[in-house]
């Protein structure tokens, strides 16, 4: 093709007309760079259409600025990548939690049997410490994968930040100044308060590492209305009312290559042995699981700002009176235990039988229904995992209740997405065990539902 005439050039688009020796349409891009009149470059795509003129057939070329489109495509690819990594991390943590449940459960039984003067008691304590650390690691992976157990409620972010300011100060050290700029009219958000604190502490720790010689940490809150234009240019945000939570530091900042990976689990710029790379991954998972969005702004030498958007909700009244701690008593009732993980099932059976309960075991829902049908005596509690072959634990509970209406149900899982039974959230009154769980937690919830101290108000779902 030969250029014959350069008609005009604007800031964003241009038309170029030339004589073409080809008959087929052409599209060039998207890896082209064009230059405006002011000398600035932009990502361009050129598309040709053909017209017949007095001098023969001509091609009209449209040069389009696709910078914004490329930015959105990049954000979408990153979102898809993080989603895939999250599913992998959540799946690994789920299996990990099943193994930890067995390790920790049997180890607690050993601790109960061994006298404290027995040197083996000390060995068992060290095993338990390692298991507890591993459980926290699994929890961070679940948070990143958006599968961590959540108990959200309506909270005011300002209250959480004010209460934890001293803890943040101790975490980051005296050489870093902490400044709060909180909107006094801030709206409420629907989050798990404990996880919100975890977000704050992880961001503060990240800022501390970025300011080894000291600096300033600024924490801000404000109400914000997101319009169509802003939502269109930021993947994950929708038009509406949000609460903005911003954490800024005066540290060394990050380059573009680093920012591509900061939310990936186990990615870290620290030396080996000085961090596992799960802090920001955990923040990402908690924010996403809470319906929020997180954006990062950083330049080398100019510090970093994390902007977190949470949907604003109406203020609700809540009874904050303390719930009395249930006592743990031995039992003689029958419990139907359903879990496709043999090790978890055997551990639960051993704990319950040791405390006086009769136990029916089943490796899947179909076997559970058979065991129930063949049992001539009363079965008092169904303890079932939620994710199993053939059908979900919630669906199994519905079928069991049809046959034995007086049976109480307790759910257990390492997955939050599968454990949440009401409107995408775990209701406070749903009996639930999050793996890994302790012997005390298992016996407490079983005794509680038998004695009617833990009611169920969610319908079973398939």
N, C-alpha and C positions, 0 to 999 in steps of 0.2 A: 504494500500500500504506500502511496506517496502523498505527503501533505501538500495541499494546494492552497488552502486559505485558513487563516487563524481569525475566527470571527469575533469572539469575545471571551472574557474571563472574569468571573465574579469571585467573591470570597469563598463560596462553597461549591459552586458548580460551574461548568464551562461547556461550551459547544464547540466542537472542532469539525469542520467539514473538509473532506478530502475525496479525491477520486479513488475509487476502489476497484481492484481487478479481481475481486472474489465475489461470488454470489451468495455464500453462506453467511448467516449472522455471526457476529463476534462478540464475546464478552471477555474482558480482561480484568483480573483481580482474583482474590481480594488483597494480594500481597504487593500492591503497587503504592508508591508514594508520589504525591503531587505537591506542587508548591503554589501558594497564594501570591498575590501581588506584594504582600508585606514580607515575603521570604519564608514564612512559616510553612512547615510541611504538614500534610494530613494524609491519612489512609484513604485510598481512592479505588473506585471501581469504574471501569469504562464499558459502556454498552453501546452497540451500534445498531442503528436502524437505517434502512435503505429507501431512498426516494428517487423518482425519475424527474430530471430537470431538462432544460433546453440543451445543456451540454452533455447530456447522457445520464447515467445512473450515478448518484452520489450517496455517500454514507454520512449520517449525522451521528456524531459521537457525544454521549452524555457522560461527563465526568462527575461522579457523585462522591461527596464526603461521607465515608462509612465509619468514621472514627467511633461514633456513639454505638453503632451496631456491633462493631468489633469488641468494644468494651463490655456490652451486655452479653455477647457470646462467650467472652472470656469468663465473666462471672457465672454464667450458666454452666460452663464446663467445670469450673471449680466447685460449684454446688453439687453437681452430679458426682464428681470425684470424691468429695467429702461424704456424700451419702453412701457411696459404695464402701469406702473405708470404714464408715460408721457401722454398716451392717456386718462387716467382717469383724470389727472389734467387739461388737455386741455379741455375735455368735461365739467368739472365743471366750468372752467373759462368762457367757451362760454355761458353757461346758466346764470352765474353770471353777465356777461357783458350785456346780454339782460335785466336783472332786473335793473342793474345800469343805463342803458340808459333811462329807464322809470323814475326812481327816480330822476336822475340828470336833465333830460329834463323838467319834470314838476316843479322841484324846481327852475330852471332858470326862468321859466315863472312866478313863484311866486315872485322871486326877482325883475323882471321887473315891476311887478304890485305894489309892496309894497314900500312905501316911506322909506328912510333910517332912519327917526326918529321913524318909527313904530317899536315897540319892536319885532314884528313878523319877521321883516327883519333880525334881529340878529339871531333869531331861524333858519331861512332859510339858513343863511350863515354857521351856524354850521352844518346843514344837508349837505351842499355842501362840506364842509371840510371833513366830514366823507365819503361822496361818492367818493371824489377824492382819499382819502387814500385806499378805497376799490378797486378803479379802478387800482391803482398801484399794489395792491396785486394780482388782476386778471392778470395784465400784467406779473408779475413774474411767475405765474402759466402757462401762455401761453408760456412764454420763455422756461420754463422747458419742456413743452409738444411740443416744436418746432412748435408752431402755432401762434407765435407773428408776428405782422406786421413788415416786414423788407423792407428796401430800400437800398440794398447793392450797393456799387460802388468800384472801384479800389482805394485802399489807401495804403500808406506806414505806416507800424506799428510804425516805428521810429518817424514819425511826430506826431502821436497820443500820444505816450509816452512822447515825449519832451514837447508837449503843456500841458499835464496834470500832469507833475511832481510836480509842486507846489501844485496843488489840492490834490495829493496823500500825499504829506508831511503834509499838514494841516489835512488830514483825519486821519493819523496814529499817529500823535503827534511828538514832538521834541525829545523824548527819543529813537526813532527808526531811524536809519540811512538808507537813501535810496541811493542805488548805481545802476546806469544804465551802462550796458555793451552792447552797440548796434552795430550791424554789419553795417559799413558804406555802404556796397554794398547790403543791404537787398532788396529782391524783394518785389513786391506788392502782396496784397491779396484782395479778393473780399468779403467785409463785409459791414455791416451797421456801420458807424463810431460811432453813438450814442450807439449802443449795444456793440461795442468794448470797449468803455469807461466804460460801465457798468460792463463788465467782469473784467477790470483792477481794478475798485473801489471795487468790491465785493471780489476779491482775496486779495487786500490790507487790507480791513477790516478784512478778515479772518486771515491774518498774524498778524495784530495788536492784535487781541484777543488771539493769540497763544504766544505773547510776552508781557505779562502784566508788566514785569520789564524792558522792552526795549530790543533792539537787532538790527539786520541788515536785511533789505529787499533788495534783489538783483533782478533786472529785466534785463533779457537778451534776445537778439534776434539774430538769425543767419539763413542763408540759409542751407537747409539740403536735401540731396538726400536719399530717402528711397529705399533700395534694396529689392529683393525678400525675402531674409532670414529674414530681420528685419520686413517686412510687415507680413510674415507668423507667426511670434511670437507675433504680436500685433494686436488684433482684431480691425478693423475699419480703419487701415492704408493700403494704396495701394502703390505699387512702383511708384516713380515719384518725382517731385520737390515740396518741402514744405517749409514753413517758420515756424521756431520754436520760440515760445514765452514762456519763462520760468520765473516763479516767485518763488523765494526761500526765506524762512525765517529761523531764528535761534531759533525758538520757541521750545515748549515742545514736538512737534511731536505727532503722533497718533499710536495706536496699530492696529493690523490687523483687529480686530473686528470692530473698529470705521471706518476704511477705507472702510469696506463693505457697509456702509450706508451713507457716507458723501454727496452724490449727491441726496439723496431722499428728496423730499419736506417735510418740517416740522421736519426733523431730526436735532437735535441740542444737543450739549454737555453743553450748557450754562444753567444757572439757569432759572427757569420759570420767564418770564417777561423781559428777557435780550436778546431775539432774537427769530425769528420765524422759523429759519431753512430753509430759502428760498434763501440765498445768493449763495451758491455753486450749488443748484438746478438750479438757473437762469443761472449761468455760464455754466453748463452742457448743458442746452437747447440751449443757444445762439451758443455755439461752434458747437454742432451737426447740428443745423439748417443752419449754415454757411458752412457746409461740412467739418468741422474740427474734430479733435480727441483730447481727453484730457487724460493724464496719470498722476498718482500721485505716488510719492516716499516719504515715511516717516518712521521714526523710533522714538520710545519714547526717548525723550531727545536729539535727533539729528536734529530736525527741519523737514521741509516739503518743497518739490518742486513740483509745478504744471507745467507740460510740455504740452503746447497746440500747436498742429500742424494745420496750415491752408494751403490749397493748394495755391501754388504760381501761379500768373497770370501775363500776359504781361501788361506793363504799358500802360494806355490809356489816351488820352487827353480828357479833359472835360471842358465844358463851365461853369465857376463858377460865372458868372455875376448874381447878385441878381434878383429874380423874383418879380415884383411889387405885393404888396398885393391887392387882388381884393376887390372892395367895395361891401358892402351888400346893395342891393336895394330891395324894395318891387316888387312883381310880380303879374301878372294877368293870367299867363299861367296855363295849366293843367298838373298835375303830376300824373302818375299811380304808386301807392305805393304797393309793393308786399312783404309781410313778414308773415310767419306763426306764429310769436309771436304777439298775439293780442295787448298786452300792448305797444310794440314797434311801431306797426302799428298805433295805436290810438294816440300815442304821436306825431309821425311824421305828421299825418294828422292835429292835433291841431296846431302845429307850422306853417305848411305851410298855413293853412287857416287863421291863425291869421295875416300872412304877405301878404294876398291877393290872394294866389294861389287857384285854383280849384283842388280838389283831387278826384281821383278814388281809392278805396281801394280794395285789393284782398288778400285773405289768402293763396293762393297757385298759381302756374303758370297756372293751368287749368282755375281757376276763373279769373285770369288776362286776359287770351286770350278771355274769354267770355265778360268781361267788355269792353275790347278794341273793340270787334266786334260790341257791342251794342251802342258804343259811336259815335254819328253822327258828333261831332266836333273834332277839332285837339287835339291831345295829344302830348305834347312837350317833356316830360321827363319820362323815365321809371326808377324808383328808386327801385331796387330789391335786396333782400338778395341773397346770392350765394348758400346756402345750404337749400333746401326746399323739401317737398314731390313731387313726380312725375317726376321732372326734376330739373336740376341746374338753377341758375339764368342766367348763361352765355348762356345756351341752350334756355331759355325763351327769352333772348335778341335777339338771332338770329331769332327766329320765329316772334317776334314783328316787327323787322326791315323788314322782308319779307312782312309784311302787311302794315306797316307804315314806309317807308324808312327814313323819316325825323326825327324820334324820336331819341333823345339823351339818352344814358344809363349811369346811375350811380350805381355802385355796393356797397354793404355794407355787412359786416360780422364781426364776432368775431374771425373767423378762418383765419389764414394766408394761410395755405395749400390750402384752398378752394378759397381764395381771389386772389392768385397769378395767373395771367392769361397768362403770356408770359414766356415760357421756365423756369418755376418754380420760376420766380421772378416777383415782382410787378413793372411794368414799371412806370416811373415818370409821364407819360401822361395819365394813365388810371384813370378816375374819380372814387374815392374809399373813402368810409367812414368806419373807424374802430370803432366798438362799444366798449365802449360807446362814443358817440360823443355829442358835444354841439350844442345848437341852432344855434350859429354863424357858426359853421362848416357846418351844414346842409344847411343853407340858402346860404352860400358862394359858396358851390360846385354846388348847383342847379342853382344859378344865373350865375355862371361861364360857365357851359356847355350850357346854353341857349344862352348866348352872344358869344359863340364860343371861350372862352379863355382857354378851357381845352379840347384838342383833344384826340381822341381815336385811337390808332394804333395797338391794339391787336385784332385778330380774336376771335369771341366767340367760346367757347368750350363746349361740353356736359359734 
